[in-house]
Amino acid sequence: MFIVFKGVSLIKLSKRQDEILQIVKQNGPITGKEIAEKLSVTRAALRPDLAILTMSGNLDARPRVGYFFNDKLAVKQKAKKFIQQKVSDFKAHPIVVEKSTSVYNAIVQLFLEDVGTLYAVDSEGCLAGVISRKDLLRAALGNKNLQELPVSVIMTRMPNIITIHPDETLLEAAKKMINYHVDSLPVVTEAGDRGSTYLLLGRITKTTITRAYVEFMDENSN
C-alpha cells in the first residue's frame, strides 16, 4: 500500500504503518495508546507514523475520540484505480450485422440480443456503421417496406462514428459517451494500411462501465 497525499501516490507504507492502518480500520475510533498496546510499542515510537498517516489523509484524528480510517480517501483511491483500467479488459462482444441486412431483420436482432446498438460491418469485417434503436424506430415509422430497406441507408457512417481503442482507459470511454451523448462505443483498431478503416473488436457501454465499477469496488472493499 502507498501513502497518498492530495491524490498523488508518494511513498510506500512501511510495515508498521500498514499495520496501523489495519488496526484502525478494524477497531476505529481508537486511541494512540490502544494502538501502541496492540503493536507492543511505546506511544512515542508511533508518533511519526501516526503523523504521516494523518497528514496524508489515510487517517483522521479527533481529540478525546482517537484515530479512525478515512473511508472517503479509500473510496477515492479505488475509484481512481478503476478509471485507469483499460477498455480491453472490460469490452463486450459486439452484436454485428452486415450492412446489407434489412431494417426488419436488424430490429429482430436488436430485440433478440437485448441491446441498444448494432454494428454494421462490410464484407471484410470492418466497421461500416452504427445502428441505434432511434435509427430503427425512425425508419419503422410510416415505412411499410422494412424488409426491403437495408441498414446501410439509416446507419451512422464514418467519420461520424465515435470509437474507442482497446488501450484507452474507462475514464476516456466514459467522457466520450457523455460528450457525444451516446450509450455505447465500438472498440476498434486500425485495419492495416486502409486509412480510416477499423476492425471491430468489441463494444463498451454505460451499463458495462457501471457494472464493472460495482464489481471492482466490491472486490476491493477489504
Secondary structure, 3 states (H helix, E strand, C coil): CEEEECCEEEEECCHHHHHHHHHHHHHCCECHHHHHHHHCCCHHHHHHHHHHHHHCCCEEEECCCEEEECHHHHHHHHHHHHHCCEHHHCCECCCEEECCCEHHHHHHHHHHHCCCEEEEECCCCEEEEEEEHHHHHHHHCCCCCCCCCEHHHCCECCCCCCCECCCCEHHHHHHHHHHHCCCEEEEEEECCCCCCCEEEEEEEEHHHHHHHHHHHHHHCCC
